[in-house]
């Protein structure tokens, strides 16, 4: 299938795709803030510049778009046009994501990924909002075990 847009129009459209402050990311941030968690965004000193960093818990949250990170859902399917390019791109992204997560874990960080599709419907959003506090409760438990309990007074 040929592209219906000119190269200039396609470039302009692709330039509008954001990597920060996406709707799924804002939803996750609002959820964390409402639960009393305080965090940093896109910390440059950490591998992969995680979307949300909870330093006191040594926990990071990546909010991944299904298309760009090649998720196994419908949104993550490979486009028919120029499929070789997209397949290589998704494989490279997935390899990088795996390497970054492993590196963060080696550094002692807890890592979780929230997928865009897990926030697409109300039912899925409710399910995701149950998993995130569980992840953070485990991170809090680990932080208490490390002796960082004084900075972890957060309601769950």
N, C-alpha and C positions, 0 to 999 in steps of 0.2 A: 504494500500500500504506500503510495507516495504522500509526501507531506503536503497538506493543503495551505500551509503558511510559507511565506518567503523566508529565506535565511535571516533577514533582519527582524521580521515579525517573530520568528521562533526564538531568536536570541533575546528579544525584549521580554517575551513570555517566560522563558527560562530564568531570566534575571530577577523576576518577581518572586521566585520561590525562595522562601526564607529558611534559614538554618537555625535561627533563634526566635524565641517568642511565638512559636507555632501554637495553634489552639490546643493540641494535646499537651504540649509542654506547660502552657498556662493553666490548664485544668489540674495537672499534677502539682504544680506550684501552689495553686490556691488550696488544694486539699491538704498539702503539708503545712501551709501557713495556718489554716484554720485549726489544725490539730496541735498547734503550738510549736512546730519545728521551725528552726531558723537555719538558713542555708546560704550558700554562696552559689553563684551561677557561673558556669563555663570557666572554671579555674584553669588558668594557663599552665600552671606548674605540674598538673597531673596529665598522664597519658590520655589522649583522646578528648581532652577538655570536656569532662562530663557535664550534662545539662544541669544537674543539681548535685551539690556537694554538701554533705552534713559532716563537717569536720569533727565535731565532738563525738560523733558516733562512728567515725571512719567509714562512712557509707556514701556511695554514689548512686545516682539514678540516671540512666540514659533513657530518653524518650525518643524512640526510633520511629521514623516514618517507614511504613511497610514497603513502599515502592523503592526508595533509595537504598534500603538495607536488605532488599531481597527476601522479605518475609514469606513464609509458606502460605499466606492467605491469598484471597482474590486480588487484593490491592498490590501484592508483591509479584504479580506475574510479569513475565518478560514480554515487552512489546513485540509485535510481529515485525514491524519495520526495523531493519538494522539489528536483528536479534543477536548476531555474533558480538557486536559492540556492547549491547546491554548485558549479555550473559557474562562477558569478561568484566564489565564494570561492577556488576552485582557480586561476582566471585571475589574480586579485589576488595570490595567494601566489607564483605562477610569475613574475609581473611583478616583484614585490618581490625574489625570489631572483635574478633576472637583473640587476636594478639593483645589488643588494648585491655580487654577484660582480664586476661591471664596476667598481664603486667601489673595491673592494679591489685589483683588478688595476691600476687607475690609481695607487693608493697604493704600488705596488711589491710587493704580496703575490702569492705563488703560491696558487692556489685549486683545491681538488678537492672533489668531492661523492661520498660513499659512500651508496648507496641501500640501504634496508632489505632489499629483495628480493635484493640481491647477497650478503647474508649468511644467506639463508634455508635453504640446503642446504649440505652439506659440500663438494660440488663447486664451488658458487658461492663459498663462503667461501674456498676455496683459490685460486680465480681472483682474488678481490678482494685476498687477502693478498699476491699477487704484484704487483698494480698499485700498491698503496700504497707499498711500498718503492721502486719505480721513480720514482714521483712525488717522494718525499723525496730520492732520489739526485740527481735533477735540481735540486731546491731546494738541496741541499747544494753541488752544483757551482756554482750561481749565487751562493751565499753565499761560497764560496771565491773566486770571481771578484771579489766585492765587498770581500774582505779580512777576512771574518769567520771564517776557517778555524780560529782558535784556539778558538772555541766550538762547533765542529762535529765533535769527535772522537767519532763515533758509529759503531758497527758496523752494517753493512747486510746 
